[in-house]
Amino acid sequence: MREPDISIEECSYRRALEIVSNKWTALVIYALEGGTIRYGAIKSRIADISQKMLTQTLKQLERDGLVVRKVTPVVPPAVEYALTPLGTTLLPFLRLLKGWSAEHYASVSNAREAYDAAQKDALPG
């Protein structure tokens, strides 16, 4: 019997997805692509993101070393975010995923519909 060659603990794919697979992460990174931006501007660029989710996502990206947070001590404090050099290394890969999705998502959607229809037809009834 062959030894497994894929490990959940050692898999680089899993590690990459652990960082970017959150629903909002790619959108926040995309919002920061153009340079330093204030919190409110990020929130206004991303449709349907709540303040809580934006804050959590930014904190996780900061923890991962992908985003830097700068607070200017004025009243009220001005908070700005920017991608770190490490964060900018993700941009080409996220662009590739975006391009793949633009080219192939309709096919995925069609396959899902066909699968669901076949499953529905296979139900006893």
N, CA, C and O atoms as a DFTB+ gen file, in Angstrom:
500 C
 N C O
     1  1       0.853      -1.190       0.000
     2  2       0.000       0.000       0.000
     3  2       0.894       1.246       0.000
     4  3       1.910       1.302       0.692
     5  1       0.501       2.203      -0.765
     6  2       1.271       3.433      -0.911
     7  2       1.091       4.338       0.319
     8  3      -0.007       4.447       0.866
     9  1       2.168       4.972       0.736
    10  2       2.113       5.936       1.840
    11  2       1.445       7.230       1.360
    12  3       1.670       7.648       0.224
    13  1       0.633       7.866       2.200
    14  2       0.025       9.143       1.802
    15  2       1.109      10.190       1.522
    16  3       2.104      10.275       2.241
    17  1       0.903      10.972       0.484
    18  2       1.857      12.030       0.168
    19  2       1.265      13.432       0.376
    20  3       1.888      14.440       0.040
    21  1       0.059      13.471       0.932
    22  2      -0.584      14.746       1.238
    23  2      -0.952      14.743       2.707
    24  3      -1.641      13.846       3.193
    25  1      -0.477      15.768       3.408
    26  2      -0.713      15.866       4.843
    27  2      -1.376      17.193       5.161
    28  3      -0.927      18.239       4.693
    29  1      -2.428      17.162       5.941
    30  2      -3.107      18.394       6.352
    31  2      -2.156      19.310       7.127
    32  3      -2.279      20.534       7.067
    33  1      -1.225      18.722       7.841
    34  2      -0.281      19.499       8.647
    35  2       0.816      20.146       7.799
    36  3       1.283      21.239       8.120
    37  1       1.226      19.480       6.724
    38  2       2.368      19.943       5.937
    39  2       1.979      20.558       4.596
    40  3       2.847      21.040       3.869
    41  1       0.728      20.549       4.268
    42  2       0.283      20.960       2.938
    43  2       0.389      22.482       2.755
    44  3      -0.230      23.253       3.487
    45  1       1.175      22.886       1.774
    46  2       1.331      24.311       1.484
    47  2       0.044      24.926       0.952
    48  3      -0.229      26.100       1.200
    49  1      -0.756      24.138       0.216
    50  2      -2.047      24.640      -0.257
    51  2      -2.936      25.004       0.924
    52  3      -3.546      26.073       0.943
    53  1      -3.008      24.120       1.902
    54  2      -3.842      24.373       3.069
    55  2      -3.360      25.617       3.802
    56  3      -4.163      26.441       4.238
    57  1      -2.050      25.745       3.933
    58  2      -1.507      26.910       4.634
    59  2      -1.847      28.208       3.909
    60  3      -2.200      29.203       4.542
    61  1      -1.742      28.195       2.594
    62  2      -2.091      29.388       1.815
    63  2      -3.572      29.715       1.970
    64  3      -3.945      30.871       2.169
    65  1      -4.413      28.684       1.877
    66  2      -5.851      28.913       2.005
    67  2      -6.233      29.350       3.409
    68  3      -7.192      30.102       3.584
    69  1      -5.503      28.893       4.400
    70  2      -5.740      29.326       5.785
    71  2      -5.627      30.845       5.893
    72  3      -6.341      31.472       6.675
    73  1      -4.734      31.426       5.110
    74  2      -4.498      32.867       5.167
    75  2      -5.546      33.638       4.374
    76  3      -6.024      34.673       4.840
    77  1      -5.915      33.160       3.184
    78  2      -6.742      33.976       2.286
    79  2      -8.160      33.483       2.076
    80  3      -8.915      34.118       1.339
    81  1      -8.556      32.376       2.692
    82  2      -9.864      31.810       2.358
    83  2     -11.040      32.439       3.091
    84  3     -12.188      32.117       2.784
    85  1     -10.794      33.313       4.035
    86  2     -11.888      34.026       4.686
    87  2     -12.678      34.791       3.628
    88  3     -12.109      35.302       2.663
    89  1     -13.964      34.864       3.814
    90  2     -14.856      35.517       2.852
    91  2     -14.403      36.932       2.503
    92  3     -14.559      37.365       1.362
    93  1     -13.846      37.652       3.466
    94  2     -13.546      39.062       3.273
    95  2     -12.075      39.357       2.982
    96  3     -11.760      40.450       2.511
    97  1     -11.184      38.436       3.242
    98  2      -9.745      38.706       3.159
    99  2      -9.325      39.205       1.784
   100  3      -8.670      40.242       1.680
   101  1      -9.687      38.490       0.735
   102  2      -9.271      38.898      -0.614
   103  2      -9.823      40.278      -0.959
   104  3      -9.149      41.074      -1.613
   105  1     -11.055      40.561      -0.518
   106  2     -11.653      41.866      -0.809
   107  2     -10.921      42.996      -0.087
   108  3     -10.730      44.074      -0.649
   109  1     -10.516      42.752       1.143
   110  2      -9.772      43.767       1.897
   111  2      -8.406      43.987       1.255
   112  3      -7.966      45.126       1.100
   113  1      -7.737      42.903       0.884
   114  2      -6.436      43.039       0.225
   115  2      -6.596      43.816      -1.078
   116  3      -5.785      44.689      -1.388
   117  1      -7.629      43.503      -1.831
   118  2      -7.899      44.220      -3.075
   119  2      -8.132      45.707      -2.798
   120  3      -7.642      46.554      -3.545
   121  1      -8.870      46.035      -1.741
   122  2      -9.124      47.439      -1.394
   123  2      -7.835      48.171      -1.046
   124  3      -7.726      49.378      -1.263
   125  1      -6.856      47.445      -0.505
   126  2      -5.579      48.051      -0.110
   127  2      -4.547      48.062      -1.231
   128  3      -3.454      48.604      -1.068
   129  1      -4.889      47.472      -2.353
   130  2      -3.940      47.320      -3.457
   131  2      -3.362      48.655      -3.923
   132  3      -2.196      48.722      -4.314
   133  1      -4.157      49.702      -3.886
   134  2      -3.717      51.001      -4.396
   135  2      -2.848      51.802      -3.446
   136  3      -2.365      52.870      -3.822
   137  1      -2.631      51.325      -2.230
   138  2      -1.806      52.058      -1.275
   139  2      -2.543      52.296       0.027
   140  3      -3.591      51.706       0.286
   141  1      -1.983      53.161       0.829
   142  2      -2.520      53.458       2.154
   143  2      -3.921      54.041       2.041
   144  3      -4.193      54.892       1.194
   145  1      -4.804      53.562       2.917
   146  2      -6.205      53.980       2.869
   147  2      -6.776      53.965       4.282
   148  3      -6.416      53.123       5.105
   149  1      -7.663      54.905       4.545
   150  2      -8.284      54.990       5.871
   151  2      -9.365      53.923       6.026
   152  3      -9.922      53.419       5.050
   153  1      -9.638      53.601       7.284
   154  2     -10.614      52.567       7.626
   155  2     -11.953      52.820       6.939
   156  3     -12.511      51.922       6.309
   157  1     -12.460      54.029       7.060
   158  2     -13.766      54.359       6.475
   159  2     -13.797      54.191       4.968
   160  3     -14.817      53.796       4.404
   161  1     -12.689      54.488       4.317
   162  2     -12.612      54.335       2.866
   163  2     -12.619      52.861       2.477
   164  3     -13.213      52.487       1.466
   165  1     -11.957      52.020       3.278
   166  2     -11.991      50.576       3.023
   167  2     -13.431      50.093       3.137
   168  3     -13.933      49.379       2.268
   169  1     -14.091      50.499       4.235
   170  2     -15.466      50.055       4.480
   171  2     -16.393      50.500       3.352
   172  3     -17.282      49.749       2.949
   173  1     -16.196      51.700       2.846
   174  2     -17.083      52.184       1.780
   175  2     -16.809      51.495       0.441
   176  3     -17.686      51.473      -0.423
   177  1     -15.625      50.938       0.253
   178  2     -15.302      50.240      -0.998
   179  2     -15.858      48.827      -1.048
   180  3     -16.102      48.303      -2.134
   181  1     -16.064      48.196       0.111
   182  2     -16.454      46.786       0.141
   183  2     -17.934      46.674       0.489
   184  3     -18.343      46.957       1.615
   185  1     -18.718      46.265      -0.478
   186  2     -20.166      46.147      -0.282
   187  2     -20.478      45.095       0.775
   188  3     -19.880      44.019       0.800
   189  1     -21.423      45.427       1.644
   190  2     -22.013      44.495       2.613
   191  2     -21.087      44.038       3.742
   192  3     -21.472      43.148       4.500
   193  1     -19.906      44.595       3.888
   194  2     -19.044      44.190       4.999
   195  2     -19.449      44.995       6.238
   196  3     -19.619      46.213       6.175
   197  1     -19.595      44.303       7.342
   198  2     -19.941      44.989       8.586
   199  2     -18.676      45.550       9.220
   200  3     -17.563      45.129       8.903
   201  1     -18.865      46.493      10.110
   202  2     -17.735      47.070      10.831
   203  2     -16.990      45.977      11.600
   204  3     -15.759      45.958      11.632
   205  1     -17.751      45.066      12.221
   206  2     -17.151      43.977      12.989
   207  2     -16.272      43.087      12.106
   208  3     -15.145      42.760      12.477
   209  1     -16.791      42.697      10.934
   210  2     -16.034      41.810      10.053
   211  2     -14.822      42.509       9.461
   212  3     -13.767      41.893       9.310
   213  1     -14.954      43.788       9.124
   214  2     -13.815      44.526       8.598
   215  2     -12.730      44.628       9.657
   216  3     -11.553      44.415       9.367
   217  1     -13.120      44.952      10.880
   218  2     -12.150      45.057      11.968
   219  2     -11.463      43.722      12.210
   220  3     -10.239      43.672      12.340
   221  1     -12.237      42.632      12.272
   222  2     -11.643      41.305      12.489
   223  2     -10.690      40.922      11.363
   224  3      -9.613      40.380      11.608
   225  1     -11.089      41.202      10.142
   226  2     -10.258      40.850       8.987
   227  2      -8.967      41.639       8.993
   228  3      -7.896      41.078       8.765
   229  1      -9.056      42.941       9.252
   230  2      -7.847      43.766       9.302
   231  2      -6.911      43.320      10.428
   232  3      -5.694      43.283      10.246
   233  1      -7.477      42.983      11.591
   234  2      -6.639      42.507      12.697
   235  2      -5.925      41.211      12.340
   236  3      -4.750      41.036      12.662
   237  1      -6.642      40.293      11.669
   238  2      -6.017      39.028      11.279
   239  2      -4.925      39.261      10.233
   240  3      -3.861      38.646      10.301
   241  1      -5.183      40.136       9.278
   242  2      -4.173      40.440       8.274
   243  2      -2.954      41.119       8.904
   244  3      -1.820      40.878       8.491
   245  1      -3.193      41.956       9.894
   246  2      -2.083      42.590      10.615
   247  2      -1.306      41.532      11.391
   248  3      -0.075      41.549      11.398
   249  1      -2.004      40.624      12.037
   250  2      -1.368      39.534      12.790
   251  2      -0.511      38.659      11.872
   252  3       0.568      38.208      12.257
   253  1      -1.007      38.427      10.649
   254  2      -0.287      37.612       9.674
   255  2       0.878      38.350       9.017
   256  3       1.642      37.759       8.255
   257  1       1.010      39.643       9.315
   258  2       2.101      40.421       8.735
   259  2       1.827      40.909       7.330
   260  3       2.751      41.303       6.618
   261  1       0.557      40.888       6.919
   262  2       0.201      41.286       5.563
   263  2      -0.257      42.738       5.471
   264  3      -0.244      43.332       4.393
   265  1      -0.661      43.302       6.603
   266  2      -1.175      44.669       6.659
   267  2      -0.512      45.385       7.821
   268  3      -0.247      44.792       8.866
   269  1      -0.249      46.665       7.623
   270  2       0.259      47.505       8.699
   271  2      -0.799      48.554       9.010
   272  3      -1.449      49.096       8.116
   273  1      -0.955      48.825      10.302
   274  2      -1.949      49.796      10.785
   275  2      -1.197      50.995      11.349
   276  3      -0.276      50.836      12.149
   277  1      -1.591      52.191      10.932
   278  2      -0.957      53.411      11.423
   279  2      -2.024      54.317      12.016
   280  3      -3.008      54.652      11.356
   281  1      -1.817      54.711      13.273
   282  2      -2.752      55.611      13.950
   283  2      -2.085      56.972      14.096
   284  3      -0.998      57.084      14.663
   285  1      -2.741      57.999      13.581
   286  2      -2.266      59.368      13.731
   287  2      -3.007      59.981      14.907
   288  3      -4.237      60.026      14.914
   289  1      -2.260      60.457      15.906
   290  2      -2.906      60.965      17.131
   291  2      -3.533      62.342      16.939
   292  3      -2.968      63.358      17.343
   293  1      -4.699      62.359      16.321
   294  2      -5.510      63.564      16.212
   295  2      -6.865      63.223      16.809
   296  3      -7.117      62.074      17.171
   297  1      -7.742      64.222      16.912
   298  2      -9.067      63.966      17.455
   299  2     -10.084      64.134      16.334
   300  3     -10.185      65.229      15.780
   301  1     -10.833      63.116      15.977
   302  2     -10.663      61.716      16.368
   303  2      -9.421      61.122      15.694
   304  3      -8.942      61.653      14.691
   305  1      -8.903      60.022      16.245
   306  2      -7.690      59.426      15.667
   307  2      -7.915      59.015      14.209
   308  3      -8.967      58.487      13.849
   309  1      -6.914      59.268      13.396
   310  2      -6.958      58.841      11.989
   311  2      -6.249      57.496      11.896
   312  3      -5.073      57.385      12.244
   313  1      -6.960      56.481      11.429
   314  2      -6.399      55.137      11.318
   315  2      -6.290      54.785       9.842
   316  3      -7.272      54.824       9.102
   317  1      -5.073      54.441       9.431
   318  2      -4.815      54.086       8.048
   319  2      -4.226      52.682       7.980
   320  3      -3.564      52.219       8.909
   321  1      -4.481      52.025       6.869
   322  2      -3.976      50.673       6.645
   323  2      -3.276      50.622       5.303
   324  3      -3.624      51.344       4.368
   325  1      -2.278      49.750       5.228
   326  2      -1.559      49.532       3.976
   327  2      -1.053      48.102       3.954
   328  3      -0.843      47.485       4.998
   329  1      -0.863      47.585       2.751
   330  2      -0.244      46.279       2.627
   331  2       1.232      46.389       2.977
   332  3       1.886      47.380       2.651
   333  1       1.740      45.385       3.629
   334  2       3.178      45.299       3.881
   335  2       3.832      44.736       2.614
   336  3       3.132      44.285       1.707
   337  1       5.161      44.759       2.547
   338  2       5.810      44.086       1.412
   339  2       5.385      42.620       1.288
   340  3       5.217      42.114       0.179
   341  1       5.212      41.943       2.416
   342  2       4.737      40.560       2.384
   343  2       3.324      40.497       1.810
   344  3       3.018      39.613       1.009
   345  1       2.471      41.421       2.211
   346  2       1.102      41.454       1.705
   347  2       1.038      41.674       0.201
   348  3       0.195      41.089      -0.479
   349  1       1.920      42.511      -0.317
   350  2       1.906      42.769      -1.759
   351  2       2.320      41.537      -2.559
   352  3       1.992      41.438      -3.741
   353  1       3.037      40.596      -1.938
   354  2       3.415      39.379      -2.664
   355  2       2.196      38.506      -2.982
   356  3       2.272      37.647      -3.861
   357  1       1.086      38.710      -2.289
   358  2      -0.136      37.949      -2.565
   359  2      -0.891      38.470      -3.789
   360  3      -1.668      37.733      -4.396
   361  1      -0.670      39.720      -4.148
   362  2      -1.467      40.339      -5.213
   363  2      -1.438      39.575      -6.536
   364  3      -2.504      39.359      -7.114
   365  1      -0.285      39.157      -7.045
   366  2      -0.309      38.436      -8.332
   367  2      -1.127      37.145      -8.268
   368  3      -1.801      36.791      -9.236
   369  1      -1.073      36.448      -7.147
   370  2      -1.810      35.191      -7.010
   371  2      -3.312      35.438      -6.897
   372  3      -4.112      34.693      -7.464
   373  1      -3.689      36.477      -6.170
   374  2      -5.114      36.810      -6.071
   375  2      -5.648      37.276      -7.421
   376  3      -6.797      36.997      -7.763
   377  1      -4.814      37.990      -8.196
   378  2      -5.237      38.398      -9.536
   379  2      -5.458      37.184     -10.431
   380  3      -6.399      37.154     -11.223
   381  1      -4.581      36.176     -10.302
   382  2      -4.751      34.941     -11.079
   383  2      -6.063      34.248     -10.719
   384  3      -6.793      33.801     -11.604
   385  1      -6.364      34.158      -9.427
   386  2      -7.628      33.552      -8.994
   387  2      -8.823      34.347      -9.510
   388  3      -9.826      33.774      -9.935
   389  1      -8.703      35.659      -9.467
   390  2      -9.786      36.508      -9.965
   391  2      -9.995      36.272     -11.460
   392  3     -11.133      36.175     -11.919
   393  1      -8.918      36.179     -12.211
   394  2      -9.012      35.923     -13.640
   395  2      -9.609      34.559     -13.930
   396  3     -10.437      34.414     -14.830
   397  1      -9.183      33.548     -13.158
   398  2      -9.738      32.203     -13.336
   399  2     -11.234      32.233     -13.078
   400  3     -12.015      31.658     -13.835
   401  1     -11.622      32.899     -12.020
   402  2     -13.039      32.980     -11.670
   403  2     -13.835      33.688     -12.765
   404  3     -14.915      33.232     -13.139
   405  1     -13.312      34.787     -13.275
   406  2     -14.006      35.515     -14.337
   407  2     -14.186      34.639     -15.574
   408  3     -15.210      34.717     -16.254
   409  1     -13.195      33.810     -15.859
   410  2     -13.248      32.969     -17.050
   411  2     -14.086      31.705     -16.859
   412  3     -14.730      31.243     -17.801
   413  1     -14.085      31.147     -15.658
   414  2     -14.660      29.814     -15.471
   415  2     -15.852      29.719     -14.519
   416  3     -16.455      28.651     -14.414
   417  1     -16.210      30.793     -13.829
   418  2     -17.267      30.676     -12.824
   419  2     -18.607      30.283     -13.436
   420  3     -19.378      29.558     -12.807
   421  1     -18.894      30.741     -14.636
   422  2     -20.159      30.360     -15.289
   423  2     -20.207      28.846     -15.488
   424  3     -21.262      28.232     -15.331
   425  1     -19.073      28.246     -15.830
   426  2     -19.023      26.788     -16.003
   427  2     -19.238      26.076     -14.677
   428  3     -19.920      25.052     -14.624
   429  1     -18.664      26.607     -13.617
   430  2     -18.866      26.023     -12.283
   431  2     -20.340      26.130     -11.902
   432  3     -20.927      25.169     -11.405
   433  1     -20.926      27.278     -12.132
   434  2     -22.339      27.488     -11.812
   435  2     -23.226      26.530     -12.600
   436  3     -24.169      25.960     -12.053
   437  1     -22.923      26.355     -13.877
   438  2     -23.694      25.412     -14.710
   439  2     -23.538      23.987     -14.201
   440  3     -24.513      23.238     -14.149
   441  1     -22.330      23.607     -13.829
   442  2     -22.096      22.259     -13.304
   443  2     -22.872      22.043     -12.011
   444  3     -23.420      20.962     -11.795
   445  1     -22.925      23.041     -11.160
   446  2     -23.684      22.931      -9.909
   447  2     -25.170      22.738     -10.188
   448  3     -25.824      21.895      -9.574
   449  1     -25.686      23.521     -11.112
   450  2     -27.104      23.408     -11.453
   451  2     -27.421      22.032     -12.022
   452  3     -28.439      21.433     -11.675
   453  1     -26.547      21.528     -12.898
   454  2     -26.757      20.204     -13.487
   455  2     -26.689      19.113     -12.417
   456  3     -27.495      18.184     -12.419
   457  1     -25.738      19.231     -11.520
   458  2     -25.598      18.258     -10.431
   459  2     -26.844      18.267      -9.554
   460  3     -27.411      17.218      -9.251
   461  1     -27.264      19.467      -9.148
   462  2     -28.443      19.586      -8.277
   463  2     -29.693      19.028      -8.958
   464  3     -30.510      18.372      -8.312
   465  1     -29.844      19.284     -10.249
   466  2     -31.001      18.764     -10.987
   467  2     -30.954      17.239     -11.044
   468  3     -31.980      16.577     -10.885
   469  1     -29.760      16.680     -11.272
   470  2     -29.622      15.221     -11.330
   471  2     -29.905      14.598      -9.969
   472  3     -30.511      13.529      -9.890
   473  1     -29.474      15.254      -8.905
   474  2     -29.732      14.744      -7.555
   475  2     -31.226      14.798      -7.245
   476  3     -31.769      13.887      -6.621
   477  1     -31.873      15.847      -7.674
   478  2     -33.311      15.992      -7.447
   479  2     -34.084      14.911      -8.195
   480  3     -35.030      14.326      -7.668
   481  1     -33.662      14.658      -9.433
   482  2     -34.318      13.629     -10.246
   483  2     -34.067      12.226      -9.695
   484  3     -34.871      11.321      -9.916
   485  1     -32.963      12.044      -8.985
   486  2     -32.620      10.713      -8.469
   487  2     -33.349      10.382      -7.171
   488  3     -33.339       9.231      -6.734
   489  1     -33.978      11.372      -6.552
   490  2     -34.686      11.130      -5.306
   491  2     -35.931      10.276      -5.564
   492  3     -36.657      10.501      -6.532
   493  1     -36.168       9.308      -4.700
   494  2     -37.399       8.531      -4.857
   495  2     -38.618       9.405      -4.586
   496  3     -38.625      10.217      -3.661
   497  1     -39.584       9.236      -5.360
   498  2     -40.666      10.089      -5.043
   499  2     -41.906       9.939      -5.687
   500  3     -42.842      10.686      -5.405
